[in-house]
């Protein structure tokens, strides 16, 4: 009787050891879930920061006319009525392009 009881305890210990270490509810799964939880908290913090930034920008666009004008000018390349745009050719222009340097060739005539 005592031997059977010890055998049952060994089997129970083996089963519990397997559940503790190797199953999907064991220690290693717990460690993996903790790491994933940390990553998700970082993503949540980043999303919260982004939402605050966007809310701030929305408030500025709604109530600050100067900010609205500057944003339109930067993002949509608009000009004020009294402004002039000067376009300078890049130093890396292709010499085979017939339009490259057209302004400089016209000035040489």
Secondary structure per residue as TSV (DSSP state, phi and psi in degrees):
chain	resnum	aa	ss	phi	psi
A	1	X	-	360.0	-41.7
A	2	X	H	-65.5	-36.2
A	3	X	H	-67.3	-39.9
A	4	X	H	-65.8	-42.4
A	5	X	H	-61.3	-43.7
A	6	X	H	-64.7	-38.6
A	7	X	H	-64.0	-43.1
A	8	X	H	-63.5	-40.1
A	9	X	H	-64.7	-39.3
A	10	X	H	-64.3	-42.8
A	11	X	H	-64.4	-43.4
A	12	X	H	-62.3	-42.3
A	13	X	H	-62.3	-42.8
A	14	X	H	-62.5	-43.7
A	15	X	H	-62.8	-47.1
A	16	X	H	-65.9	-36.8
A	17	X	H	-63.2	-42.1
A	18	X	H	-61.9	-46.1
A	19	X	H	-63.1	-35.2
A	20	X	H	-71.5	-38.4
A	21	X	H	-102.4	-47.9
A	22	X	T	-103.6	-14.2
A	23	X	S	-80.4	174.4
A	24	X	T	-76.3	-1.3
A	25	X	T	-116.7	18.1
A	26	X	S	-91.4	-166.5
A	27	X	H	-64.5	-43.1
A	28	X	H	-67.5	-36.9
A	29	X	H	-65.3	-37.8
A	30	X	H	-63.5	-43.4
A	31	X	H	-63.0	-41.4
A	32	X	H	-63.7	-41.5
A	33	X	H	-65.6	-37.3
A	34	X	H	-63.2	-41.7
A	35	X	H	-64.1	-43.6
A	36	X	H	-64.7	-38.0
A	37	X	H	-61.8	-41.3
A	38	X	H	-62.7	-43.1
A	39	X	H	-63.7	-41.1
A	40	X	H	-66.6	-37.0
A	41	X	H	-65.8	-37.3
A	42	X	H	-64.2	-42.9
A	43	X	H	-64.3	-38.9
A	44	X	H	-64.8	-42.0
A	45	X	H	-63.0	-40.2
A	46	X	H	-65.8	-41.2
A	47	X	H	-65.4	-39.4
A	48	X	H	-63.5	-42.1
A	49	X	H	-62.6	-43.5
A	50	X	H	-64.5	-40.3
A	51	X	H	-64.3	-40.0
A	52	X	H	-64.5	-42.2
A	53	X	H	-62.6	-43.4
A	54	X	H	-67.0	-38.2
A	55	X	H	-63.2	-40.7
A	56	X	H	-62.9	-43.4
A	57	X	H	-66.1	-38.2
A	58	X	H	-62.8	-44.9
A	59	X	H	-60.6	-42.8
A	60	X	H	-64.2	-41.2
A	61	X	H	-66.7	-31.8
A	62	X	H	-77.8	-35.8
A	63	X	H	-117.2	-12.1
A	64	X	-	-113.3	102.6
A	65	X	H	-64.2	-38.1
A	66	X	H	-64.0	-41.7
A	67	X	H	-64.2	-40.3
A	68	X	H	-61.4	-46.2
A	69	X	H	-61.8	-45.4
A	70	X	H	-62.6	-39.2
A	71	X	H	-66.3	-43.4
A	72	X	H	-62.1	-43.0
A	73	X	H	-64.0	-41.4
A	74	X	H	-74.1	-46.1
A	75	X	H	-81.5	-31.0
A	76	X	H	-111.0	2.9
A	77	X	-	57.8	41.6
A	78	X	-	-84.5	155.1
A	79	X	-	-118.8	153.9
A	80	X	-	-75.4	166.3
A	81	X	T	-65.5	-30.6
A	82	X	T	-100.1	16.5
A	83	X	-	-102.1	152.6
A	84	X	-	-127.1	140.2
A	85	X	-	-104.6	130.0
A	86	X	-	-107.7	125.9
A	87	X	-	-109.7	120.2
A	88	X	-	-103.0	138.9
A	89	X	-	-69.1	149.3
A	90	X	-	-71.4	153.6
A	91	X	T	-71.4	-17.5
A	92	X	T	-99.8	26.3
A	93	X	-	-69.2	145.3
A	94	X	-	-80.1	127.0
A	95	X	T	-71.6	-14.8
A	96	X	T	-84.2	-10.0
A	97	X	-	-74.2	121.3
A	98	X	T	-67.1	-23.0
A	99	X	T	-91.1	-12.9
A	100	X	T	-68.9	128.0
A	101	X	T	74.4	18.6
A	102	X	H	-62.6	-36.5
A	103	X	H	-67.8	-37.5
A	104	X	H	-73.6	-34.7
A	105	X	H	-68.7	-35.0
A	106	X	H	-69.3	-33.2
A	107	X	H	-73.4	-21.1
A	108	X	H	-78.0	-20.1
A	109	X	-	-70.5	360.0
